[in-house]
Amino acid sequence: MPVNRTTSAPELLLALARDGAVPLRAQLEAQVREAVGSGRLPAGMRLPSSRALAAELGVSRGVVVEAYGQLVAEGYLAVRRGSAPVVAAVAERRPQPVPGAREAAPRYDLRPGTPDLALFPRRAWAAAQRRALAEALDADLGYPDPAGHPALRTALAEYLGRVRGVDADPSRIVVCGGVAEVLALVARVLRARGAVRLAVETPSHHATRALLTHHGMQLVAIGVDEDGIDVAALAAADVDAVLVTPAHQFPTGVVLSAARRAALAAWARRTGALVIEDDYDAEYRYDRQPVGAVQGLAPEHVVHAHSVSKTLAPGLRLGWAVLPSHMAAEVAAEKRLSDLGTPVLEQLTLAAFLARGELDRHLRQTRPLYRRRREALLRELPELPAAGSPAGLHVLVGLPDGRAEADVVAAAAANGVAVEPLGPHGMPGTGGPALILGYSRLPEAALAEAARRLRAAIAR
Ligand SMILES: Cc1ncc(COP(=O)(O)O)c(C=O)c1O
């Protein structure tokens, strides 16, 4: 049995009542039994010596010696002559994993949502982490500025201005746990202002719509065509705000046309309504330079929401909002009320990562890779019409008329391929049948095989 050797006695969560109702020795035994039985004290862990524990608990050494003796006799602890007892393996019961926390991975996962997590730049991230920790001031480890650490906000302002054409002063940036949190905080500010009518694109991500409804927004559906959201329909809808994905509409993949971008910015200026720009995967465009953010056209009318979820990894939960000046303080106040701020060492790591040019390097490496993966997938699906521009990490493909999405999803699953139907992302009765295929997670050869299996499932 391995023994965990530590240089100091472990801290044990033991508390003895001194009201005389239960003898101290019995209390001590019961608490150690419970801690060992529940797995809180794992097998091999060395307990404090009887002398040390007695001093810590303020009891006589004899109480601890007798309790340890009883627990050894019962098989909870083991002793070697002259040394402190260790937790015995026979008594160990590890905490059970949370049921359902991880579903079995499909053989070929074509669902959208994440970049290739195997490409996460671990080495560069670890170097940035080391640097962040080495250079953090003691004061940085106190409660953070709820709007985000100034070093990260400064680095983001530079990055977003350069890469996305965002007009980003650090004073108008609030660092959050991803686009999802930006939307939650902005929705709460809008609701406090009595501005609850929010337009959303149709189709749009169902989880995003659920989040916005949860935070009190009344959603108004506006259609999307090959030029992006229908701005004329939006203007007629009498809403307080709109959520758009202009760089690469989710899930159709269309890019908001230049005329519509101008019309959207003009509408926001004219009416005072707020545009929320979800720029989730905008760094990935394969046929030309990405179009700049709409925020650059009307910084006082647009919230720019963005994160590292599509470029690095969603598990980092790091994102940000660039806000109009009339909202920045209110959103930061909501962030403070929510959780007092984003973890500082993560923020400083991202700041160092950006400052070292690592995100630029990672994008330069992954862009051609994802472009080839998209091509490898679509090459094997010549009959399925692909919507939108070559961009992002997913593509919407139409299914043959009469093929129900649910049937194709089930047949593909039987062939080892997980795919996402358009259905849940549309409003009832709109669009489809179609699939949203993510091509970021698999290498080209696997994508080609997955596509062949999917094709067979469709033909069945
Ligand atoms: C269109 C769109 N916006 C936002 C998000 C959420 O992003 P984040 O991880 O930054 O909260 C997703 C996640 O899949 C998405 O697809």
The ligand as an ORCA input file, in Angstrom:
! r2SCAN-3c Opt
* xyz 0 1
  C     -23.195     30.771    -31.468
  C     -22.594     30.572    -30.120
  N     -22.462     31.605    -29.293
  C     -21.957     31.463    -28.044
  C     -21.573     30.240    -27.578
  C     -21.075     30.122    -26.151
  O     -19.765     30.480    -26.091
  P     -18.937     30.581    -24.739
  O     -18.271     29.272    -24.539
  O     -17.975     31.685    -25.018
  O     -19.842     30.914    -23.606
  C     -21.660     29.139    -28.403
  C     -21.245     27.821    -27.916
  O     -21.279     26.827    -28.584
  C     -22.190     29.304    -29.708
  O     -22.309     28.251    -30.526
*
